Amino acid sequence: MIINSLNTAWWIMFAVQIAIIIFNTLLGKGKDEAYRKKIMTGLYIFLIVFYILCKSYLIWGSKTYETSLWNELPLALCQVASFLVLPGILKKNNTILCFCFFIGSICSLMAILMPVEGFYNIPLLSFESIGFYGFHGLVFIQAICLVTLGFYKPKVKDVPKAMLLLAVIALIVHFINMWLRATVLPDSNYFFTYSPENNPALGLCYKFIPVSYVYLLPLLVPLGLVLSLIAFIFQKLDKKSRK
């Protein structure tokens, strides 16, 4: 069975993700915070181990996907958002949790809806498919479970701080890109801080502001507005459910 965006195999994969979210939610329902934290910790550890195994295979074992260690550093949005989940939970930091929930859920969903070259029209049970869709599926599950297990309630006031955190992380990644370009990876472009590549939305911004990293900053405004709207809806629904 071949997997591609929104085909039968894709919906099977997505249904499994929803089933895992429901299972984790029911598992933690009515339990104390310590028990729910164990669920999230277990999910977090599984995600990290899964990521390491899959990236190791892509770098050193895959015969169909050519890459290198420097091309596979954990500096993509999905990876950063997923790795910050446990620190956010332990510190009870709503800014980090807001970032992890919105960026993790949205970016992972976009990744499986619009997979990059090498990860579409491939066998569902191939290692490349399991690695790509499995990892992004875990990121999506983890992000949604932050809310369903009660660790984070989306609030409008958290969004501006989360956007500032995103800008700071992007700046740090840009400095890493600068170092990589000067040493081992001349075309390093994590977070698209140097150029939009083939992304039309980023390309439009770069057309008006052809300055690396800086061209991304205006996008924080519409992104923040959309996330604020989603958070506002969450707040209204939460208030309504408590009446």
N, C-alpha and C positions, 0 to 999 in steps of 0.2 A: 504494500500500500504506500502510495506516494503522498507526502504532505506538502501542501501549499496553502497560502492564505485563504481561509474560509471554505476550504473543501471538506469532504467528509472526515478525513484523518485529522484535520485541524480542529473540527468541532468535537471529535472524540477526545483529543488532547485537552481542549479547553474545559470540557465537561468533567474530566478527571480533576482538573485544578479546582473547579467549583465544589466538587465532592469533597476534596481534601479540606477546603476552607470550612465547609459545613461541619465536617467531622471534628476539626480542631475547635470550632466554635461550640459545638455540643459537648465536647470533652471538657471544655473550660467553664461551661455554664454553671453558675451557682457555686463555683469553687473560689477559694480565697486567692489573693494576688500572688502568693508564693507558688501555688500550684500552676496558675496561669503563666507565671514567669518561667516555670520549668518547660511548659509547652513551647513557648517562644524560644527559649534557649536551645532546646532540642532541635527545633526547626532551623535555627541559626547555625548551629554546629553542622547539621546535615548539609545545609546550603554551602558552607565554606568548604567542607570536604568534597562535596560534589563538584564545586567550582575548580578546586585544585586538580582533581582527577581528570576532569574534562579538558582543562587547559593543557595539562601535561600530555594528554593524548594528542590534542590538536598540534602541539608544538613538535613533539618527538615521535608520534606514532601514526598520524593520519597520512594516507597516501593520496588523498583527493583534495586536501585543503593545505595549501602552502602558506606557512607563516613562520614567525620566529618569536623568541621570548620577549623581545622588546616591543613587538607588535601586539602582544597579549597581556600587557601589564593591567592590573585592576584599576583602570582610570576612566572607565566609561561611566556614564550617569547611573545606569542600573546597578553596577557593581558598587559604586560609592554609596548609593542610597541603601543597598542591602547590608553592607558592612557596618553602617552606622546605626543600625536598628538596635542591637543589644546595648551599645553605649548609651543610646537615647533612653532606653527603658531603665537601665540601671541608674542613670542620672536624673530620670524623670524630667527630661528637658523637652518641653513642648516645641521649641524651635526645631530641634533635630528630628523629633517624631513627626512634625508637620512635613518637613523636607522628605523624610523617608516614606511617609504614607503617599503623598502626592506624586513625588518624582518616581518612587519605586513602582507604584501601580500604573501610572500613565506611561512611563518610558518602557516598562516591560511589556505592556499591552501593545504599544506601538511597534516594539521590536518583533513580536510574533505576528502582528498584522502585516508588517512591511519588512520581512527578513532581508538581510544583506545578501549579496551574491555569495553563493556557495551553500546557502541554507534554505533554499526553496527548490521545489521539484526534486526532492531527494527521498529515499525510502524512510518511512516513519520510524523503523527500528534500527536505522543506521546509527553509529556512534555519534556522527556529526549532528543528526537530528535530535537524538536523546540529549546530547550536550547543550545544544542551542536552545531548543524549546523547553527542555527540562530545567535549565538554569533560569531562564526568564520566567518560566512558570512558577518556580520557587520564589523568585523575587516578588511576583504578583501576589502569591499566596501569603507571603510574609507581610507585605504591605497592608493587605486587606485585613489580616488577622490582628494587626495592631489596633484596628477599630473594633472588630467583632469580639475581641477578647478584653476590651475595655482599657487598653493602655493609652489610647489617644482618642479624643473627641475633636474633630475638626472645628476650628474657630477662626473667624475672619481675622482677629487680631494677631494670630500666629503667622499669617501669610507673609506680611512685609519682612519679618525677621528671617523667615525661611528663604525668601528671595535674596536677602542680603547674604545669607549663608551660602546660597548657590553661587553668587557673584564672587565671594571669597574663595570658595573651592575651585571655581573656574580659573581664578587668578593663580592659585597655587599650581594647578594643572598646567597653566600656560608657562609658568617658570620651568616646570618639569619638561614640557615640550621644547623649550629653549635649550635646556641642557642636553636632551636626547638628540636634537638636531645638530648640536655642536660636537657630539661624540659618536653615537652608534646608530642613530636613526634619522637620516637627513630629512625625511618627509613626515616626521612625527606630528600628529594633529589630533591628539586626544581632546575631547570636548569640542572639536572643531574651532579651537581658539585661533588657529592661524588662517584657516580658509573654510568656506562653506562646502567645498568639494562639490557633490552633486545635489545638495539639499536646496530646493528652490526658495523656501522661506528664508533660510540663512543667506542665500545668494542675493536676495532683494536687499537685505540689510547691508551686506558687504558692498553692494553697488553704490549706496549712498554714504557709507562710512567704511572706506577701504583701509581700515586700521585693525590689525590683529588684536584679538580679545575685545577691544572697545566696541567693535561692530555688533557683538552679542548683547551688550548691555540694554539697548532699547527693547529687546525682546522680553525683558523681565517685566515690563509694564503690562502688555497684554496677557502674559502668562499669569502674572499676579492677579489681574482682574478676573480671569477665568477661575483660578483657584479660590479666590475670595467668594465668587458666586457659588461655587460648589460647597464651600465651607458654610456659607450663609444658609443654603438649603439644608445641610446637615443639622445646623443649629435649630432651624425651624422645626424639622422633623423630630429632633430630640426633645424639644420643648413640648411639642404636641403629644409625643408618646408618654410624657410624664404627667399629663393632665388626667 
